[in-house]
Each structure stands twice: as C-alpha cells, then as structure tokens.
Amino acid sequence: MKKLAVLMFMLTGFISANAQTVDEIINKYVDAMGGKDKLASIKSIYMEGTSVMQNGAEITQKMWKVDGKLMRREISSSMFNMISVVTDKEGWNQSQRTNGNFEPMTAEMVTNMQSETDCAGPLFNYAAKGHKAELIGKEDVEGTECWKIKLTLKTGRDITYFINPTTFYIDRMATTGGGFGGGRGGQGGAPRETKIDYSDYKKTDDGYVFSFKTTIVGMGGGLFFEKIEVNKPVDPKAFKPEVIQ
C-alpha cells in the first residue's frame, strides 16, 4: 500500500511537471507574440498577400477576421476565384465548382473552420477556451528541433504546433480535416493532413507580431503578406455570402 502511494505521488508529480512544461512553452510563445495584453486586444484582422504558382500565375489572397465571429477568405487569380465565409453560426463556399454561387457548408465544415475566427489563435488562453494542450516531445522542422504541442480543441479536432525553442514562434502547424486548407482527399477519402510552415515574423507599426510568409508543405512557393491591419473596421457585408465590391 505504501509503495502504491509512493507510485501515485510520483505519477502525479510527473503529470504536473509535464503540464507545467506545456504551459511554460506556451507562455513563452505568448510573450514572443507580444504578450497577453497585446494578443487580447486583437478584435479584428485584415491580411492581404500574394503567391506565385509554378506556371508563373499570381494568386492574391485577402482575409478578414472578427474575433470569434468571422473568417472570410478570398482567393483570386486569372484562372479561378474562391471565397469562403465562416461565422459563429454558419458558413458558405463560392468557386467555379459551385458555378459562382455561394453554397452552404456542412455543419461539420463550419465547426472545423470556426477555430480560424480566433484572432489571437487557439493556443492563447487555450484552457479558458475549453481546449487541451499536451507536450508530445520534439520533432525536426527544416533542421530545427521544435517543441511539439498537440492542442485538442473543444470540438474534438486536433492541431499540432511545432514551436521554435529559440524564438518561441510557431514554425509549423499540422491539422487533419477542415480549416487551414485541410480537407478530405487521402486514401479512401480519409481526412488529409495539411502542414503549414510560418516564417518571416515581423512586428507591425502598432506592435503586433505576425508571420508574413506561410507555406503549405509540399506545395512550394509560399504566400507573402504585404498588408496586415489590426482592429480596423470590417464591412458588415463581409459576414454575408456575397461578393464585396
């Protein structure tokens, strides 16, 4: 009985230490991104960037976020146009596939993508948001042994973050299904894992830190943001399944 008590004490200590280590890393990430007060002050974001396809075609992406209420992404090129709108209640997609019409997303798609309405990101105040974080070791990301943190959202979907041990920025994010470009398309229609690398972190004139380059692993190129604006007014039309002129 005494040995069992000692074992339970050691196990509890291990769990506590592991949880503390996870929070320690996440807290350093929060500090690197400007600190709690700065992240909590983000109520809306507008991002605009471009990428170049292998054939030389230029793609423009615009994205609006209103914290907990909206994520609108517009992607356009000479070959195609796509718009996705997700609110705290519903969502729509528009593309050539839908003949230019806005079609409602399924409830599952909306649920999976609603984490993208979080302006500060799901890691910030994760416990208060109902998420769970777990440190699952380290993994190489382009030559850097990054901390690997698995975040289970309150919806049940998992996101894995790879945090640089020197800068404490997110170097890579991986998710399966819905949001962040994830979806179905694996073998047998199974959810496909999508990995996105983040780099070129900069501080805006008003003191907010963002990654100004994102790259979907395996697709090359990258999306370069030329404009990031925080807490600017958002056109109410952005919440609707319609084209903004």
VMD Tcl script that draws the C-alpha trace (Angstrom):
set ca {
  {0.00 0.00 0.00}
  {2.89 2.30 0.88}
  {4.61 1.52 -2.45}
  {1.36 2.26 -4.29}
  {1.08 5.61 -2.52}
  {4.67 6.49 -3.49}
  {4.00 5.45 -7.10}
  {0.84 7.57 -7.25}
  {2.73 10.54 -5.81}
  {5.48 10.18 -8.43}
  {2.92 9.82 -11.22}
  {1.03 12.90 -10.05}
  {4.29 14.81 -9.89}
  {5.18 13.71 -13.42}
  {1.80 14.79 -14.79}
  {2.04 18.16 -13.04}
  {5.58 18.72 -14.30}
  {4.52 17.81 -17.84}
  {1.55 20.20 -17.71}
  {3.78 22.93 -16.30}
  {6.26 22.37 -19.13}
  {3.50 22.70 -21.72}
  {2.27 25.93 -20.16}
  {5.82 27.18 -19.84}
  {6.39 26.79 -23.58}
  {3.02 28.28 -24.48}
  {3.63 31.24 -22.16}
  {6.97 31.91 -23.88}
  {5.18 31.73 -27.23}
  {2.62 34.28 -25.98}
  {5.46 36.56 -24.81}
  {7.18 36.23 -28.20}
  {3.94 37.27 -29.92}
  {3.73 40.47 -27.89}
  {2.31 39.30 -24.59}
  {-1.12 38.60 -23.13}
  {-2.43 42.16 -23.23}
  {-1.40 42.65 -26.85}
  {-2.98 39.40 -28.03}
  {-6.14 40.00 -26.03}
  {-6.53 43.41 -27.67}
  {-6.91 41.94 -31.18}
  {-10.54 42.26 -32.18}
  {-10.19 42.16 -35.96}
  {-7.53 41.44 -38.58}
  {-7.23 42.17 -42.30}
  {-4.48 40.40 -44.26}
  {-3.59 40.74 -47.92}
  {-0.90 38.80 -49.75}
  {0.26 37.20 -52.98}
  {1.83 33.96 -54.13}
  {3.14 32.77 -57.48}
  {2.26 29.37 -58.96}
  {4.79 27.20 -60.78}
  {3.37 28.35 -64.13}
  {4.01 31.97 -63.14}
  {0.38 32.84 -62.41}
  {-0.08 35.21 -59.49}
  {-2.63 34.49 -56.78}
  {-4.00 37.16 -54.47}
  {-5.44 36.32 -51.07}
  {-7.44 38.59 -48.79}
  {-8.62 37.58 -45.35}
  {-10.82 39.24 -42.77}
  {-11.25 38.06 -39.18}
  {-13.50 39.34 -36.42}
  {-12.67 37.65 -33.15}
  {-14.95 34.67 -32.56}
  {-17.40 35.86 -35.20}
  {-15.91 35.81 -38.71}
  {-13.28 34.41 -41.02}
  {-13.62 35.44 -44.67}
  {-11.00 34.36 -47.23}
  {-10.98 35.48 -50.86}
  {-8.53 33.88 -53.28}
  {-8.31 35.15 -56.85}
  {-6.17 34.68 -59.94}
  {-6.51 34.85 -63.71}
  {-7.66 31.22 -63.67}
  {-10.01 30.94 -60.70}
  {-11.71 32.72 -57.80}
  {-12.71 31.26 -54.43}
  {-14.46 32.74 -51.41}
  {-15.04 31.09 -48.04}
  {-17.09 32.73 -45.29}
  {-17.39 31.26 -41.79}
  {-19.24 32.94 -38.94}
  {-20.00 31.81 -35.41}
  {-23.22 30.24 -36.74}
  {-22.81 29.18 -40.40}
  {-20.58 29.18 -43.45}
  {-20.52 29.25 -47.26}
  {-18.17 28.45 -50.15}
  {-18.11 30.03 -53.60}
  {-15.95 28.92 -56.53}
  {-16.04 27.67 -60.12}
  {-17.14 24.33 -58.70}
  {-20.30 25.98 -57.39}
  {-20.77 27.90 -60.67}
  {-20.04 31.14 -58.85}
  {-22.87 30.60 -56.39}
  {-22.44 30.55 -52.62}
  {-23.27 27.12 -51.22}
  {-23.77 26.43 -47.50}
  {-21.05 24.48 -45.73}
  {-21.97 21.36 -43.82}
  {-22.25 21.67 -40.05}
  {-19.02 19.67 -39.72}
  {-17.12 22.02 -42.03}
  {-18.36 25.06 -40.12}
  {-17.37 23.54 -36.78}
  {-13.92 22.58 -38.08}
  {-13.23 26.03 -39.50}
  {-14.56 28.17 -36.67}
  {-11.22 27.99 -34.87}
  {-9.96 30.30 -37.65}
  {-12.15 33.10 -36.28}
  {-9.88 33.21 -33.22}
  {-7.79 36.32 -33.89}
  {-5.16 35.55 -31.24}
  {-5.00 31.86 -32.19}
  {-6.25 28.78 -30.31}
  {-3.05 28.44 -28.23}
  {-3.65 31.75 -26.46}
  {-5.77 31.21 -23.32}
  {-6.37 27.67 -24.57}
  {-7.73 26.31 -21.27}
  {-10.24 29.14 -20.88}
  {-11.47 28.37 -24.40}
  {-12.07 24.74 -23.49}
  {-9.07 23.32 -25.36}
  {-6.49 20.86 -24.02}
  {-2.73 21.03 -24.64}
  {-0.19 18.24 -24.44}
  {3.57 18.30 -24.95}
  {4.43 15.25 -27.05}
  {8.16 15.74 -27.48}
  {10.29 17.33 -30.18}
  {10.44 16.99 -33.95}
  {12.74 18.29 -36.66}
  {11.35 21.13 -38.76}
  {13.74 22.16 -41.51}
  {16.76 21.44 -39.32}
  {15.38 22.78 -36.02}
  {14.27 20.52 -33.17}
  {10.97 22.14 -32.31}
  {8.73 21.58 -29.32}
  {5.71 19.58 -30.48}
  {2.43 20.51 -28.81}
  {-0.85 18.77 -29.55}
  {-3.85 21.00 -28.99}
  {-7.22 19.28 -28.82}
  {-9.94 21.82 -29.49}
  {-13.18 21.70 -27.54}
  {-14.78 20.45 -30.77}
  {-12.53 17.38 -30.66}
  {-10.30 18.32 -33.62}
  {-6.53 18.22 -33.10}
  {-3.97 20.80 -34.17}
  {-0.26 20.15 -33.72}
  {2.06 23.11 -33.26}
  {5.83 22.99 -33.70}
  {7.36 25.79 -31.62}
  {10.90 27.01 -32.20}
  {12.93 26.55 -28.96}
  {14.92 29.75 -29.59}
  {12.38 32.27 -30.89}
  {9.28 30.52 -29.48}
  {7.44 31.35 -32.69}
  {5.33 28.68 -34.40}
  {7.48 27.23 -37.19}
  {4.90 24.71 -38.37}
  {1.28 23.77 -37.81}
  {-0.36 20.49 -38.80}
  {-4.02 19.55 -38.83}
  {-6.28 16.93 -40.32}
  {-9.56 17.82 -41.97}
  {-11.33 21.18 -42.16}
  {-9.80 24.60 -41.94}
  {-6.24 25.73 -42.72}
  {-6.55 24.18 -46.15}
  {-7.22 20.76 -44.66}
  {-9.89 18.50 -46.04}
  {-10.63 15.10 -47.46}
  {-8.59 13.64 -50.21}
  {-6.43 10.99 -48.63}
  {-6.67 7.31 -49.44}
  {-10.28 6.16 -49.45}
  {-11.47 9.72 -48.91}
  {-9.92 9.83 -45.44}
  {-9.07 13.23 -43.95}
  {-5.81 14.58 -45.35}
  {-3.15 16.08 -43.10}
  {-2.10 19.59 -44.02}
  {1.14 21.13 -42.78}
  {1.77 24.87 -42.95}
  {5.14 26.50 -42.27}
  {5.31 30.01 -40.83}
  {8.28 32.34 -41.27}
  {9.40 35.94 -41.73}
  {7.95 37.09 -38.41}
  {7.73 40.86 -38.08}
  {6.24 43.44 -35.76}
  {3.71 45.82 -37.26}
  {3.88 49.57 -36.69}
  {1.32 49.22 -33.90}
  {3.32 46.50 -32.15}
  {1.61 43.27 -33.23}
  {3.72 40.29 -34.30}
  {2.74 38.20 -37.35}
  {4.27 35.69 -39.72}
  {4.47 37.46 -43.06}
  {5.07 34.25 -45.02}
  {3.14 30.96 -44.93}
  {3.89 27.88 -46.99}
  {1.82 24.74 -47.39}
  {4.39 21.94 -47.05}
  {4.83 20.06 -50.32}
  {3.37 22.81 -52.48}
  {6.38 25.14 -52.64}
  {6.16 28.85 -53.30}
  {4.53 30.49 -50.33}
  {2.10 33.25 -49.52}
  {3.72 36.62 -48.82}
  {1.66 39.16 -46.91}
  {2.14 42.76 -47.97}
  {-0.51 44.19 -45.67}
  {-1.67 43.24 -42.18}
  {-4.02 45.59 -40.34}
  {-5.32 45.12 -36.80}
  {-8.54 46.45 -35.30}
  {-9.73 48.21 -38.45}
  {-13.49 48.45 -39.17}
  {-14.86 45.45 -41.10}
  {-17.58 45.91 -43.71}
  {-20.79 44.19 -42.48}
  {-21.09 42.69 -45.98}
  {-18.06 40.52 -45.18}
  {-20.31 38.39 -42.93}
  {-22.67 37.63 -45.83}
  {-22.49 35.10 -48.69}
  {-21.98 37.80 -51.31}
  {-19.18 39.42 -53.29}
  {-17.79 42.62 -51.77}
  {-17.27 45.29 -54.42}
}
mol new
graphics top color blue
foreach p $ca { graphics top sphere $p radius 0.5 }
foreach p [lrange $ca 0 end-1] q [lrange $ca 1 end] { graphics top cylinder $p $q radius 0.2 }
display resetview
